[in-house]
Amino acid sequence: MHSYFAKIPPVFLTLALASAAGFAQEKKPMSQNPVVDGWYADPEIAIYGDTYWIFPTYSRPFEEQLHLDAFSSKDLVTWTKHKNIIGNSEIKWLHKALWAPASIEKDGKYYLFFACNDTRPIDGTLTPESPDNPKYGGIGVAVADKPEGPYKDLLGKPLLPEFFNNAQPIDQFVFKYKNNYLMVYGGWGRCNIVRLADDFKSIVPFPDGDIAKDITPENYTEGPVMFERKGKWYFMWSQGSWATDNYRVAYAIADTPFGPFKMIDFVLSASDEIGAKGAGHHSVFNYPGTDDWYVCYHRRPAKNYGGDHRETCIDRMYFNEDGTIKPIIMTNEGVEQRFLKKPKGKRGK
């Protein structure tokens, strides 16, 4: 090697080495998976201004799930924890299982939808009788002036406690469609879509009088997500049991959020290569001004110590030319550092 480099004029050798060094310096840091420390699941990711936000479930036994934390980042790599943005000191009707927050900004306020108490039908009826009943619960909503809170319970009671179409009122996802705010939700193998009042204080009927429309696709379990891309609506959901290795994500495509939705394929599943199981209950974001998409999800490490041991990760999501989603490759490296541009970009979910 010494004789080879001796034949290269010093000036060219210096330029070549400088170029190689510059290339090495340009390699961006990676987020690494999991992106935050601790056991967290069901991550909702949103973009507000120049900051990424993750709102996850605190993944512990149901009786310990009595608060929510949030995480913020300017670049997807370095995350700041915001402790206890809301909990049972504020949500008076919460006694266990505070789950799967959904975040949205409206008119300068930040709304956090949540489900709690792992509610069940009472005495075979559809409507809970009173907050004193231990089975009382459902989907609630809180509001704050900043994404990190503190949040205030908007109603002091569930926004949606009913079991319409036998769907458990959990795992809500909120989005805007044609000047209306819609919410998809549901566990126990059923999924509904409902329309929210403009102040988020009630559920209002659709023009045809329906309160809740059943949009359940085959193999649906829970964790619905909706987003629009190039005029098509993508519906993604989790299938299988959340505490087992077979938890995974499937999807469908339709012309509107109302479907009909026919399952196309599974796109996020366990990976023996990196030792990750039970991948699911995710959210999606689009980097503003591009067609670059990311998925934020939870998974369990192969050396699992229990169903509650779930970690939050981020990886890229790519599309085929026909609009179908390519299988998502889970990694341990995560995604490249990426700052958000100013002025404020829109939220991608």
N, C-alpha and C positions, 0 to 999 in steps of 0.2 A: 504493500500500500504506500510505503514511503516513496518508492521510485515513481509510482503513478502520480502522486500529488506534486512531485518535483518537476514534472513536465508541464504543469499548469501555471501560466503566468500569475504572479502574486496578486495582481489587481483582480483577475477573474476569480481566483480562489477566495479572496476576501469578500467579493460580491456574492458568490455562491453560498458561503457560510453565513453571511448576514441574512440572505434570503431565507435559508433554512431556519435560522433562529427566529426570524420574523413570523414564518409560517407556524412554528411551534407556539409562539406567543399568542397567535390569533385563535388558537383552539379554545372554544368557549367552555367554561365550567359546566358540569352536568349536575342536575338536581339530586341524583341518587334516589333510589327507592328503598324504603319508604321516605317520603318527602318531609314528614314531621315525626318527632319522637312520641312514643306512647301508643296505646291501643285505641285507634279511632276507626270508625266505619261510616258507611253511607254518605260519603263526602259530596256536598253540593259546592261546586266551584262557580264563581262569578267574577266579572271584571267591573270595577267601579273606579272611574278616572284612570289614574296611572298605576293602579294596584290590583293584584289578584287576591281573591279571598276564598278561603275554604271554610265551610261550615259543616262539621261532621257530627256524628253520634259519638258520645263518650262510651266506648265499648267495654262495658262491665256488666255484671249480673243486673237484671232488671231493677232490683230494689236499690241499686247504687246509681242508676242512670237518672240523676236528679238535677243535672245542669248541662249546659252546652258551653264549649269553648270555641273560639274561632282562630284562624291563622291568616296572616297577611304577608304578601311578598311583592317586591318591586320587580323581581326578575325570574321567578320560578325556582330559584336556587336557595336563597336565604329567606327563611320564614320566621315571623314573629308570632308568638302565642298571646292571645287575648283571653284571659281566664274568666270563666263564669259570666258570659254575656247575658245569660238568663238562667233561672233555675226555680226551685220550688219555693224560694222566698218570695218570688214575684208571681209565679203561676200557682195560685192557691189550691187549685183542683188537681194538681199533679201529686201522685204518690208513688209512681214508678214508671220505668220505661219511657223516658223522653227520647224520641227517635227522629232521625232523618229530616233535619231542617231543610227548608227551601227558602231561598232568598230572592227578593226582587226590590228594585228601587222604583218609587213613584212619587212625582211631585216633590222631590227633595227629601223624602222620607224613605227609610229602609224598613222593609217588612220581612219578618221571619215567620214562616209557617212551620208548624211542628205537630207531631202526633205524640200522645202519651197515654199511659195506663194500660196499654195492650187491651183495649176495651173489647167486651164481648156482649152479644145480645142478652138482654135481661128478661128472664121468664118467658122467653120465646117471642118477645115483642121487639120492635125495631127501634124504639126511642127510649133512652135511659130515663129513669124515673126521677132521680135527684143526684146532686153531687155527693151526697152521703153514701150512696151505694158504691162499694169498692170496685164495681165494674164500670162505673161512669168514666167516660173519657172520649177520645176522638181526636180530630184535627183542630188545633187552635192557631191563633195568629198574634204576633207581637210587633211593636213598632219602636223605632229609635231614630235619632237625628244623625247617627253615624253608623257605618257598617259594623263597628266593634261594640255598639251599644253604649250604655246599658239599654236593654229592651224592656218595654212595658207591655204587659198583657193587654191587648186591645179590647177584649170583651169580658174578661174575667170568667169565661166559660168556653166550652168548645164551639167553634164555628160550625163544625160538622160532626155530630155524634151518631147520626143514623147509619144503618146498614142497608143502603140502597142497593138493590140487585145482589144482595148477599156479599158485598165487598166490605171487608174490614176497613174502617176509616183511618188509614195509615199511609205513609210513603207518598205524600203529596208533592206535586211538581207544578209550579205556577208560571204562566207565560201569557203574552199578549197576542191576540189574533183578531185582526179587523176591528180595532178599537174596543175589543172586549178582553177582559182578563179571564182566562180559563184555568181550571185546575184539573189535572189528571191524578188519580190516586187509586189505592186499593191493595189489599192483601187477601190471603186465603183463596188465591186463584181467580179473583175477579177484579176488573179494572173499569172505573167509571170516569167520565168527563163531566164537569159541572161548570157553570158560569158564576163568577163572583160579582157581587155588587161593586160599584165603582169605589166605595169607601172600604171595601174588604171586610165589612161587618156582617155580611150575610151571603147566602147562596140564593140566586134568583133564577126563575125558570127561563128556559130557552123560548124562542118565539112560538114553538109548537106546544108549549105547556109542560114539557118534560123538565123535571128537576135534575135528574142524573141519567145520562145516556151510557149504556153498557158498550164498551169498545174492546172487550176482552179478546185477545188473539189466542191461538192455541199455545200450549206450554207456558202460559203466563203464570207467575207466582206473585211477584211484587216488584217494587222499585221502578216505576215507569219514568221515562224521560222522553221529551218531545223537542225536536228542533227542525227548523226549515233550512233547506239548502237547494239553491237553483230551482225554486218553485215546487219542490217536493217536500213532504213532511215525513220525517223519520221518527218512528216510534221504537224505543228500545226498552227492554225490561229484563229483570232477573228471573231465572228459572231454577228450581231445585230448592233444597233446604239451606238456609243461610249458615248453619253451623257445620256443614259437611263439605267434602271435597267436590261434590257435584254441582255446587252453585256456579252459575255462568250466565252470560248475557246473550240474548237473542234480539233480532230486530225485524221490522217490517217497514214498508214505504207506501204512502198513499198521497192523494192530491190535496187532502185537507186533514186537520187534526181529528176529524170524526171517522176517518177510515173509509171503507172497511180495511182492516189490517190482516194480511196473511203473512205468517212467518216466512222469512227468506232463509235465514241461517243463524247459527251461533257465531259470535264474533270475539268473545272474550271467555277463555276457559283456563283450566289448570295447566300449568307448565312444569313438566318434570325437569326440563333443562335448567331452570333457575330455582326449582324447588318451591314453587308457589301454588297454593291450592285455593279453592273456594272464591274465585275472583267474581265480583259482582257489585250490585247496588252502586251504580256509578253516576256521574254527570259528565257533560260534554261542554267544551268551549271552543270558540273560533277566534283566532287572533285577528283583531279588527283590521279590515282593509285587505285581507288575504283569503285564500281558500285553504289555510292551514288549520287543522283541527286536532284537538287533544282530548283525551279521556282521563278523568280523575275517578279512581275506583278504590275499593278495598280488596285485600286478599289476605290469606292466612299463610304464614310460613310453614314449610314442610314439617318442621319440628313443632307441631301444634300442641299447645298445652290446654286447649279448650276452645269452644266455639267463640268465646268473647275475644280471643286473641287475633284481632284483625288490624291491619296496618294500611295507611292511606298512601296511594301511589299515583303517579302521572306518567302516561306514555302517549305517543303519537297515534292518531287514527287517520288512515288513508282510504281513498275511494278508488274504485275502478272507473273506467271511462263511461260505463253504463249507469253510474250512480250507486251501484251496490258498494257495500263496505268490505274492505279487505280484512282478513283475520287480524286482530290486534295482537301485536307481539309484546308480551310483557318483558320488561328488562329490570335489571338491578341498577343500571346506570341512570335511568330516568330520561329526562329531556334536557336540551341545551338551554343555557341561560338566555332569557329573552325579555328585554325591557319593553314596557308599553309606551307607545308614542303619545305625546301631548298634541292637541288638546284631548279632552276626555273622549275615549272610545266607547262604543256601545257594548253592552253586555252580550256575550255569546254563550249560549247554553246548549 
